[in-house]
Amino acid sequence: MSHLVLEGLGKSYGSAVAVEGIDLSVARGEFISLLGPSGCGKTTTLQMIAGFVPVDRGRILLDGADLAAVPPAKRGLGIVFQSYALFPHMTVAENIAFGLEMRDVPKAERESRTLEVMALVGLKGFADRYPRRMSGGQQQRVALARALVIKPSLLLLDEPLSNLDAKLREEMQGELRQIQRSIGTTTILVTHDQHEAMALSDRIVVMNQGRVEQIGAPDTVYDRPQTSFVANFLGKTNLLAAVADGSGHVAVDGFRIALPGAAAGPISLAVRPERLVLAEAGQGFSARITNRVFQGAHWLLSAESAAGALLLTRANDGRAVPAEGDTVAVSFAPADASLISERPSP
């Protein structure tokens, strides 16, 4: 049985649909990221799971039990907000132990569990410190410890790292993933940062306009985008105009490859820049280099072709790099192309 199940989850505000038709099964101990731009419905989905926003359509099941009638405080969930929401008049230990106190956990056990979780998140020795005297990263650890100390069945994270600078955010991503793996708590993260989602998640749920575009492991979603939105939201991509012959082959401006499953007619292919390669003349399709940018380990090349605008990378390995204005041949392996099928607009 799945630990958490969302069945046809939906929410509207008047005539505006915020979330529609979300179906998701989450295994115990899994780390799931809800990823998408602002307004895509990811935070509303998290708030429905938490019980802060009522569900209009569908169900939320936790270990088989419907949460519809269960108030937020009774769901046993750990929640970390973007603002951390720490009590400024309480010490670190008091902030962390607050949830245990509200649950009438005996004092000795409260103190023991508080010290244990402080050590887990790297706050040993900070028990008497006040939040105002702590850095953003330390405050984030306090918020995480407060959520974990109650031993939640489900941990909900609402953009918890967005207030940190880039270097600290990257460090905290590694720590967060290590902590989650060590305790095995099922975790749902809301983020708009694709790099964060790919670094932390077992699976990513890519959302757009209140609906799910694609669900999969980070490498699968990146390498095998199913829609142009997913292809463009997760890094740079090339959307190539192609024609399928209906017999398992497609042609990109005369460059023919095997690609089963494409219905006869015009199609779109997604190919990541790092998967496009410069080929020998006659072994790919033609493109003209329009710009090149040196980025240290590689060159980023822009080009024009009959199949569309291109971005491709060329390793800085001593080989000659085409100049602006040069005509080159470009190719790719069939395994590096994804057939794009657009989801109908809501």
C-alpha positions as CSV (number, residue, x, y, z in Angstrom):
1,M,0.0,0.0,0.0
2,S,1.2,3.5,-0.8
3,H,1.9,5.7,2.1
4,L,0.3,8.9,0.6
5,V,-2.2,8.9,-2.2
6,L,-3.8,11.8,-4.0
7,E,-6.8,10.9,-6.0
8,G,-8.2,13.4,-8.5
9,L,-7.3,16.3,-6.2
10,G,-8.8,19.6,-7.2
11,K,-9.2,23.1,-5.9
12,S,-11.0,26.2,-7.3
13,Y,-11.4,29.8,-6.2
14,G,-14.5,30.9,-7.9
15,S,-14.1,30.3,-11.6
16,A,-10.3,30.1,-11.3
17,V,-9.0,26.5,-11.1
18,A,-5.9,26.3,-8.9
19,V,-5.4,22.6,-9.0
20,E,-7.2,20.0,-11.1
21,G,-6.9,16.2,-11.4
22,I,-3.8,15.5,-9.4
23,D,-3.2,11.8,-9.1
24,L,-0.1,10.7,-7.1
25,S,1.0,7.7,-5.1
26,V,3.9,8.1,-2.7
27,A,5.8,5.2,-1.2
28,R,6.9,5.3,2.5
29,G,10.3,7.0,2.8
30,E,10.2,8.5,-0.7
31,F,11.3,12.1,-1.4
32,I,8.9,13.9,-3.8
33,S,9.3,17.4,-5.2
34,L,6.4,19.4,-6.6
35,L,8.1,21.5,-9.2
36,G,6.8,24.4,-11.3
37,P,6.6,28.1,-11.8
38,S,4.7,30.5,-9.5
39,G,1.0,30.0,-9.7
40,C,1.2,26.4,-11.0
41,G,-0.7,24.9,-8.0
42,K,2.2,23.3,-6.1
43,T,1.8,25.2,-2.9
44,T,-2.0,24.8,-3.0
45,T,-1.5,21.1,-3.3
46,L,0.8,21.1,-0.3
47,Q,-1.6,23.1,1.7
48,M,-4.4,20.7,0.9
49,I,-2.3,17.8,2.2
50,A,-1.5,19.8,5.3
51,G,-5.2,20.6,5.8
52,F,-4.8,24.4,5.6
53,V,-6.9,24.5,2.4
54,P,-10.1,22.5,2.0
55,V,-10.3,20.0,-0.9
56,D,-13.0,20.7,-3.5
57,R,-12.6,17.5,-5.5
58,G,-10.8,14.2,-4.9
59,R,-9.3,12.6,-1.9
60,I,-6.1,12.5,0.2
61,L,-5.3,9.2,1.8
62,L,-2.6,8.6,4.4
63,D,-2.0,5.0,5.1
64,G,-5.4,4.3,3.6
65,A,-7.2,6.8,5.8
66,D,-9.1,9.7,4.2
67,L,-7.9,13.0,5.7
68,A,-10.9,15.0,4.7
69,A,-12.3,15.3,8.2
70,V,-9.0,15.4,10.0
71,P,-8.0,18.9,11.3
72,P,-4.4,20.0,10.5
73,A,-3.2,19.5,14.1
74,K,-4.4,15.9,14.2
75,R,-2.7,14.8,10.9
76,G,0.7,14.2,12.5
77,L,2.6,16.1,9.8
78,G,5.8,18.0,10.1
79,I,5.9,21.3,8.2
80,V,8.7,23.7,7.4
81,F,7.6,27.0,6.0
82,Q,9.5,29.4,3.7
83,S,9.7,32.0,6.5
84,Y,10.6,29.3,9.2
85,A,7.9,30.8,11.5
86,L,10.1,30.5,14.6
87,F,9.0,32.0,17.9
88,P,11.4,34.9,18.6
89,H,10.9,35.0,22.3
90,M,11.8,31.3,22.7
91,T,15.2,29.7,22.7
92,V,16.2,27.1,20.1
93,A,15.4,24.2,22.5
94,E,12.0,25.8,23.4
95,N,11.1,26.3,19.7
96,I,12.0,22.7,18.9
97,A,10.1,21.2,21.9
98,F,7.0,23.3,21.4
99,G,5.2,20.6,19.3
100,L,6.0,18.0,21.9
101,E,4.7,20.2,24.7
102,M,1.4,20.7,22.8
103,R,1.1,16.9,22.6
104,D,1.6,16.6,26.4
105,V,4.9,14.6,26.0
106,P,6.5,14.3,29.5
107,K,9.3,16.8,30.2
108,A,12.1,14.2,30.4
109,E,11.2,12.8,27.0
110,R,10.8,16.2,25.5
111,E,14.3,17.2,26.6
112,S,15.8,13.9,25.4
113,R,14.1,14.1,21.9
114,T,15.0,17.7,21.5
115,L,18.7,17.1,22.2
116,E,18.6,14.1,19.8
117,V,17.1,16.0,16.9
118,M,19.4,19.0,17.5
119,A,22.4,16.7,17.1
120,L,20.8,15.3,13.9
121,V,20.5,18.7,12.2
122,G,23.8,20.1,13.5
123,L,22.6,22.3,16.3
124,K,24.4,20.7,19.2
125,G,25.3,23.4,21.7
126,F,22.7,25.9,20.5
127,A,19.9,25.1,23.0
128,D,19.9,28.5,24.7
129,R,20.4,30.6,21.6
130,Y,17.6,32.8,20.4
131,P,16.6,32.9,16.7
132,R,17.5,36.6,16.2
133,R,21.1,35.7,17.0
134,M,21.3,33.0,14.4
135,S,22.1,32.9,10.7
136,G,19.5,32.0,8.1
137,G,21.0,28.5,7.7
138,Q,20.9,28.0,11.5
139,Q,17.3,29.2,11.6
140,Q,16.4,26.8,8.8
141,R,17.9,23.9,10.9
142,V,15.8,24.9,13.9
143,A,12.6,24.9,11.8
144,L,13.5,21.5,10.4
145,A,14.3,20.1,13.9
146,R,11.0,21.4,15.1
147,A,9.2,19.5,12.3
148,L,11.1,16.3,12.9
149,V,11.0,16.1,16.7
150,I,7.4,15.0,16.6
151,K,8.4,12.0,14.5
152,P,5.9,12.9,11.7
153,S,4.6,10.3,9.3
154,L,5.0,12.9,6.5
155,L,7.3,15.9,6.2
156,L,6.1,18.9,4.2
157,L,8.6,21.5,3.0
158,D,7.4,24.7,1.4
159,E,10.3,26.4,-0.3
160,P,12.4,26.0,2.8
161,L,15.8,27.0,1.2
162,S,14.6,29.9,-0.9
163,N,15.8,32.6,1.6
164,L,19.4,31.3,1.7
165,D,22.2,32.5,-0.6
166,A,23.3,30.3,-3.4
167,K,26.3,28.7,-1.6
168,L,24.4,28.0,1.6
169,R,21.4,26.7,-0.3
170,E,23.6,24.2,-2.0
171,E,25.2,23.1,1.3
172,M,21.8,22.8,2.9
173,Q,20.4,20.7,0.0
174,G,23.1,18.1,0.7
175,E,22.4,18.1,4.5
176,L,18.6,18.0,4.0
177,R,18.9,14.9,1.7
178,Q,21.3,13.2,4.1
179,I,18.9,13.8,7.1
180,Q,15.9,12.6,5.2
181,R,17.7,9.4,4.2
182,S,18.9,8.8,7.7
183,I,15.5,9.0,9.3
184,G,13.4,7.7,6.3
185,T,10.6,10.2,6.7
186,T,8.3,10.5,3.6
187,T,8.9,14.0,2.3
188,I,7.0,16.3,0.0
189,L,9.0,19.4,-1.2
190,V,7.5,22.4,-3.0
191,T,10.1,24.3,-5.1
192,H,10.4,26.4,-8.2
193,D,14.1,25.6,-8.5
194,Q,14.7,22.7,-10.9
195,H,18.3,22.2,-9.8
196,E,17.1,21.8,-6.2
197,A,14.4,19.3,-7.2
198,M,16.8,17.2,-9.3
199,A,19.4,17.2,-6.5
200,L,17.0,16.1,-3.7
201,S,14.2,14.0,-5.2
202,D,13.5,10.4,-5.8
203,R,10.8,11.6,-8.1
204,I,9.7,15.0,-9.5
205,V,6.1,16.1,-10.1
206,V,6.3,18.8,-12.8
207,M,3.2,21.1,-12.6
208,N,1.9,23.8,-14.8
209,Q,-1.4,25.7,-14.7
210,G,-2.8,23.5,-11.9
211,R,-2.1,20.2,-13.7
212,V,0.6,17.6,-13.7
213,E,2.8,17.6,-16.8
214,Q,5.0,14.7,-15.9
215,I,6.1,12.5,-13.0
216,G,9.3,10.6,-12.9
217,A,12.8,10.2,-11.6
218,P,15.0,13.4,-12.0
219,D,17.1,11.9,-14.8
220,T,14.1,10.5,-16.6
221,V,12.2,13.8,-16.5
222,Y,15.3,15.6,-17.7
223,D,16.3,13.2,-20.4
224,R,12.8,12.1,-21.5
225,P,10.5,15.2,-21.3
226,Q,7.0,14.5,-22.5
227,T,5.9,18.0,-23.2
228,S,7.6,21.2,-24.4
229,F,6.9,22.8,-21.0
230,V,8.9,20.1,-19.2
231,A,11.7,20.2,-21.8
232,N,12.1,24.0,-21.4
233,F,11.5,24.3,-17.6
234,L,14.1,21.7,-16.7
235,G,17.2,23.3,-18.3
236,K,17.9,24.3,-21.8
237,T,16.6,22.2,-24.7
238,N,16.2,22.1,-28.5
239,L,12.8,21.6,-29.9
240,L,13.3,20.3,-33.5
241,A,10.8,20.2,-36.2
242,A,10.7,16.7,-37.8
243,V,8.6,14.5,-39.9
244,A,7.7,10.9,-39.1
245,D,7.0,8.4,-41.9
246,G,4.8,6.1,-39.8
247,S,7.2,3.1,-40.1
248,G,9.4,3.9,-37.1
249,H,11.6,6.5,-38.7
250,V,11.7,10.3,-38.5
251,A,13.6,12.9,-40.5
252,V,15.1,16.2,-39.3
253,D,15.8,18.2,-42.4
254,G,16.9,15.1,-44.2
255,F,18.8,13.5,-41.3
256,R,17.0,10.2,-40.8
257,I,16.9,8.2,-37.5
258,A,14.9,5.3,-36.1
259,L,12.3,6.5,-33.6
260,P,9.4,4.0,-33.1
261,G,6.1,5.2,-31.8
262,A,5.7,8.4,-33.8
263,A,2.5,8.7,-35.9
264,A,3.0,9.8,-39.5
265,G,3.2,13.5,-40.0
266,P,5.0,16.6,-38.5
267,I,6.3,16.1,-35.0
268,S,8.5,17.8,-32.4
269,L,11.6,16.3,-30.9
270,A,13.4,17.5,-27.7
271,V,17.2,17.1,-27.6
272,R,19.3,18.6,-24.9
273,P,22.2,20.8,-26.0
274,E,24.8,18.4,-24.6
275,R,23.4,15.6,-26.7
276,L,23.8,17.5,-30.0
277,V,27.1,16.8,-31.7
278,L,29.1,18.3,-34.5
279,A,29.3,15.6,-37.3
280,E,31.1,15.0,-40.5
281,A,29.5,16.6,-43.6
282,G,26.6,14.5,-44.8
283,Q,26.1,12.7,-41.5
284,G,23.7,15.1,-39.9
285,F,21.5,18.1,-40.8
286,S,22.9,21.5,-41.7
287,A,23.2,24.5,-39.3
288,R,24.9,27.9,-39.3
289,I,26.7,29.0,-36.2
290,T,25.3,32.4,-35.1
291,N,27.1,32.9,-31.7
292,R,29.6,31.2,-29.5
293,V,30.2,31.8,-25.8
294,F,33.2,30.4,-23.9
295,Q,32.1,28.9,-20.5
296,G,35.4,27.4,-19.2
297,A,34.8,23.7,-19.5
298,H,32.9,24.0,-22.7
299,W,31.7,26.3,-25.5
300,L,28.0,27.1,-25.8
301,L,27.2,27.4,-29.5
302,S,24.0,29.0,-31.0
303,A,23.0,28.1,-34.5
304,E,20.2,28.4,-37.0
305,S,18.8,25.4,-39.0
306,A,15.8,24.4,-41.0
307,A,14.7,22.4,-38.0
308,G,14.7,25.4,-35.7
309,A,17.1,27.4,-33.5
310,L,19.8,25.3,-31.9
311,L,21.9,25.4,-28.7
312,L,24.8,22.9,-28.5
313,T,27.9,22.5,-26.3
314,R,31.4,21.7,-27.4
315,A,33.9,20.5,-24.8
316,N,37.0,22.6,-24.3
317,D,39.2,19.7,-25.1
318,G,41.6,21.3,-27.6
319,R,39.6,20.6,-30.7
320,A,38.8,23.4,-33.1
321,V,35.6,25.3,-32.4
322,P,33.4,26.5,-35.3
323,A,33.5,30.3,-35.8
324,E,30.4,32.5,-36.1
325,G,29.1,32.2,-39.7
326,D,30.4,28.7,-40.2
327,T,28.1,26.0,-41.6
328,V,28.3,22.7,-39.8
329,A,26.6,19.3,-39.7
330,V,24.7,18.5,-36.5
331,S,23.5,15.1,-35.4
332,F,22.3,13.2,-32.4
333,A,21.7,9.6,-31.3
334,P,18.1,8.3,-31.5
335,A,18.3,7.5,-27.8
336,D,18.9,11.2,-27.0
337,A,15.7,12.4,-28.7
338,S,12.3,12.6,-27.0
339,L,9.0,12.7,-28.8
340,I,7.0,15.7,-27.6
341,S,3.2,15.3,-27.2
342,E,1.5,18.4,-26.0
343,R,-1.0,18.3,-23.1
344,P,-4.3,20.0,-24.0
345,S,-4.7,23.4,-22.3
346,P,-7.1,23.4,-19.3
